[in-house]
Amino acid sequence: MKVQEAAIKACLFTLKIDVQTAAMPEFIDITDGVEDFVRQSQVRNGFAIVFSKHTTAAIVIQENEPLLLVDMANALERHSPRTGHYRHNDFDVRTVHMHEDECPNGHSHCQHLFLGASENIPVVDGQLTLGEFQRIFMVELDDQKDQRTILVQIMGI
């Protein structure tokens, strides 16, 4: 049997998505934008990586059911309440990573520990392989209403 070499061209595409936030916690469904980008990339098989560039804005795959979103917001608050004591919020003691407009957001960082900064979704036959109810969310965990930057990379063939 003779094996023939086939040239496989791997591709890499990157998209920056700016997301405007208005509240915390806020679950913003970005699935449609990621799916559109996968289609535009024309990658048939590979991976889509969705990554938040922020330590107080997470990326999660979850169900977009309104009552569940309230339950998840409540669970985050129970885990790391806004009114809890966080050394990160003691601006008289803290000396690193400070900005003039620094806000007390220790709870946001602690909540982020349990959610994470990215999700990796297989692309098969040109489509994300999400389950029936799975959606991709950017989760705003901070009080400051701001624009967040999400990076999406599509890698594959």
Residue pairs with C-beta under 8 A, 6 or more apart in sequence:
8 157
9 157
10 46
10 155
10 156
10 157
11 41
11 42
11 43
11 46
11 154
11 155
11 156
11 157
12 153
12 154
12 155
13 37
13 40
13 41
13 43
13 153
13 154
13 155
14 151
14 152
14 153
14 154
15 37
15 151
15 152
15 153
15 154
16 149
16 150
16 151
17 30
17 33
17 149
17 150
17 151
17 152
18 147
18 148
18 149
18 150
19 28
19 30
19 138
19 147
19 148
19 149
19 150
20 145
20 146
20 147
20 148
21 28
21 57
21 140
21 145
21 146
21 147
21 148
22 145
23 140
23 145
24 108
24 140
24 141
24 142
24 143
25 72
25 73
25 76
25 77
25 111
25 139
25 140
25 141
26 139
26 140
27 62
27 64
27 69
27 72
27 73
27 137
27 138
27 139
28 137
28 138
28 139
28 140
29 64
29 135
29 136
29 137
30 50
30 136
30 137
30 138
30 150
31 128
31 130
31 135
31 136
33 152
34 48
34 50
34 121
34 128
34 136
34 152
35 127
35 128
37 48
37 152
37 154
38 48
38 123
38 126
38 127
38 128
38 154
39 126
41 154
42 126
43 123
43 126
43 154
43 155
43 156
43 157
44 123
44 125
44 126
44 156
44 157
45 123
45 124
45 125
45 156
45 157
46 122
46 123
46 154
46 155
46 156
46 157
47 120
47 121
47 122
47 123
47 154
47 155
47 156
48 120
48 121
48 122
48 123
48 128
48 152
48 153
48 154
49 118
49 119
49 120
49 121
49 151
49 152
49 153
49 155
50 59
50 118
50 119
50 120
50 121
50 136
50 150
50 151
50 152
51 59
51 117
51 118
51 150
51 151
51 152
51 153
52 58
52 59
52 117
52 118
52 138
52 148
52 149
52 150
53 148
53 149
53 150
53 151
54 142
54 148
54 149
55 109
55 112
55 117
56 105
56 108
56 109
56 112
56 140
56 141
56 142
57 112
57 138
57 139
57 140
57 141
57 142
57 148
58 111
58 112
58 115
58 116
58 117
58 138
58 139
58 141
59 115
59 116
59 117
59 118
59 119
59 136
59 137
59 138
59 139
59 150
60 115
60 116
60 119
60 136
60 137
60 139
61 119
61 121
61 130
61 134
61 135
61 136
61 137
62 68
62 72
62 134
62 135
62 137
63 133
63 134
63 135
64 133
64 135
64 137
65 133
76 111
76 114
76 141
79 110
79 111
79 114
80 106
80 107
80 108
80 110
80 111
81 107
82 107
82 143
84 106
84 107
86 104
86 106
86 107
86 109
86 110
87 93
87 94
87 106
88 94
88 104
88 105
88 106
88 109
89 104
89 105
89 106
91 98
91 102
91 104
103 142
103 143
103 144
105 141
105 142
105 143
105 144
107 141
108 141
108 142
108 143
109 141
111 141
112 141
115 139
115 141
119 136
121 128
121 129
121 130
121 136
122 128
122 129
123 129
123 154
123 156
130 136
138 148
138 150
140 148
